[in-house]
Amino acid sequence: MDLASKAGKHLQLKETFERHSRVYTFEMQIIKAKDNFAGNYRCEVTYKDKFDSCSFDLEVHESTGTTPNIDIRSAFKRSGEGQEDAGELDFSGLLKRREVKQQE
């Protein structure tokens, strides 16, 4: 099967070549995998008179949802005016967010 013809909604392919080591790298990313995608697969590569293959098992797990983008640096506030030894870190913003999650 030629995977290039299958690329699109659920499958993305990427090919790179390292000139110095003369190594080709092929990446396949499966997007929004369905349960029926699970199973045993075999990848075969042929080039002139050389052949290589590998087998792998694909498991599809239920998505845990999107993880929220949290900027952890914005949660830490320094007290002081930017001096070398500005004082202690203020973790109150992080603790407040944690308490809200525990109450739910």
Secondary structure, 3 states (H helix, E strand, C coil): CCHHHHCCCCEEEEEEEECCCCEEEEEEEECCCCHHHCEEEEEEEEECCEEEEEEEEECCCCCCCCCCCCCHHHHCEECCCCCCCCCCEECHHHHHHHHHHHHC
